[in-house]
């Protein structure tokens, strides 16, 4: 695959820095988003702005999708003007969206009939790592297709995992998000225990990050709680969508996620309280509002 023309659909929070890294690596990139203003910076980097999905699909050897979830993936893929009908035989679709097991399997089967390769490749590590080209990527599909597209993945990510058959990408991405959201909820409780004991919050945070309780979440999300912006790069709506999907996977496998169902209920309560577009860590604000204590080191022990 020498210098393929790459189409990129969905250049929002995650897709934009991913497309930018491909351009900076020297790839020819054509982009499409339903909100064209999101692509302005990419055009300035040399991207072509496609008029529609059909044009992008017909012109591209590889198309990468970065979309919010299964509903948006279906909207892009299906229909007379959908991506499936636009792709040429021998081309490849890479879906980096966090989607469902069933949809990944359906797309793989449909595209195989059209001699179009499909790789399910959800990504993790958030927007800041997307900008650095240090995503972790979970790729499922035919291994020969994975090997062919590996140079593209190596531009986008630092750790690339081949995880087998279609559907496995969604499974492993969603189980990592289960851990993320569970820890995001409980980390607020841990910080609150320290705050209510009048331990300086910066010391509480450092202690957590230097202990068996440390994690990527502790490193990445505690600063967002302390800043009071609750990480606007990821919405409660997306959290609830992913938690619903991971609970569905468990149900299809014949068991129930005890923690998964409880954490989903917490995030749904936060979404009901603050709105679907509110930032992910409003699940911690839910606790702050209930207790009446806000986890801000600069406010701790200040005169009231």
HUTA-V176007 format. One line per field, one symbol per residue. phi: phi as a letter, one per 30 degrees, with the letter a starting at -180 (. if undefined). psi: psi as a letter, one per 30 degrees, with the letter a starting at -180 (. if undefined). A space follows every 10 residues. Layout:
# HUTA-V176007
phi->???
psi->???
This chain:
# HUTA-V176007
phi->.chddccbcj cdecdddddd dddddjddbc bbbdceddce dddddjdccd daddddddcc dbbccbbdae edddeddcjd cddeddddej dbccccddcc eddddddedd dddchcdbbd bdbbjidddd ddibdcbccb kddddeddce edddddbcbc cccjdejddd dddddddede dddddddddd ddeddddide dddedddddc bdddaedddd ceeddddici iddbcdeded ddddddddde dddjbcdddd dddedddddd dddcjdddde ddddeededd dibcdbedcd iddc
psi->ijhlkkkjkj hbeeeefeee eeeffgkkkk lkkfifffge eeeffglkjk eleeeeeffk ekkkkjleae eeeeeeellf gleeffklkf lkkjjgljal eeeeeeeeee eefghkkkkk illlgleefe efhhlkkjkk akeeeeeege eeefeflejk kkgblkefee eeeeeeeeee eeeeefeeee eeeeefghkk eeeeeeeefg afglleeeee feeeeefgfg iffkleeeee eeeeeeeeee effglkjeee eeeeeeeeee eeefleflle gffeeeeeee fgkkijeffk glk.
